[in-house]
Amino acid sequence: MAGRVALITGASSGFGAHFARLFVREGAKVVIGARRADRLSALAEELGEAALAVSMDVTDEASIVAAYDAAEARFGTVDTVVANAGIAVAGRSIDLPLADVANVVNTNFIGVYLTAREGARRMIAAGFKAHGRGRVVLIGSITAEMTGQGDAAYAATKAGVAHLGRQFAREWVRQGVNVNVIQPGYIRTEIDGDWFDSEHGKAQIAAFHRKRMCPIDALDAPLLLLASDASVHITGSVLTVDDGQVL
Ligand code: NDP
């Protein structure tokens, strides 16, 4: 990852903060984006000169453009995008308020769309076709492959992310930008609140084949593969990383 400039959305907690630490350890510069500026500042301070914190809301295109502008001004063209920001809404489809449905679609689908395309626009304009080092990784979810009570809106956005990745990969295949999707399994972060400490949550873990949650660092090697030069010939793939939960 040395020499790479990565923009990671949803970096104020969970996967995004973990990915930022990983990338900096591996020699990249990181631009960390999310809405909670206080969390980002603390992480940027921890990571030092290699990190730039930018307040951004992935549902607002202007804030995405501003984040890429700030990234370019500090580190140069972003060559590695991790479109990770996401929210979960749970509720039966007959009950879920329209505002919740719209929020999850705007964040998980349109937010990923806007984040990836702004990065690709700039890579294409900067002539990445010549060296083929552009990398875009979209964070989906195994729920794209499953059905579950209360999951319809969230899971459908993640199914959309999987296909968006393939579509983007096709569009940019001759432009030096590789696009791949990681579909993580259930991993403890803030997104699930205290669900996995509840009786139902514990029963869900007990029902996994390996009777455990997937650890967050299970994502490290797959992400480094798809974000680095190692994946020069990998584009349009959807990689499930879930410790076999979905099987
Ligand atoms: P967290 O809740 O810890 O992180 C979500 C991140 O997204 C936060 O940093 C949040 O920051 C950011 N975010 C939410 N809305 C916006 C927005 N409108 N604009 C910018 N940033 C936003 O959860 P995870 O780390 O677990 O989730 C990361 C991704 O991984 C999500 O897409 C999630 O769906 C996916 N995922 C998670 C799994 C899990 O088991 N944990 C499994 C499969 C997929 P802020 O609120 O500061 O804006």
Residues whose N, C-alpha, C, O or C-beta is under 5 A from the ligand:
A	BS01	NDP	G10 A11 S12 S13 G14 F15 G16 G33 A34 R35 R36 M56 D57 V58 T59 N84 A85 G86 I87 T107 I139 G140 S141 I142 P184 G185 Y186 I187 T189 E190 I191
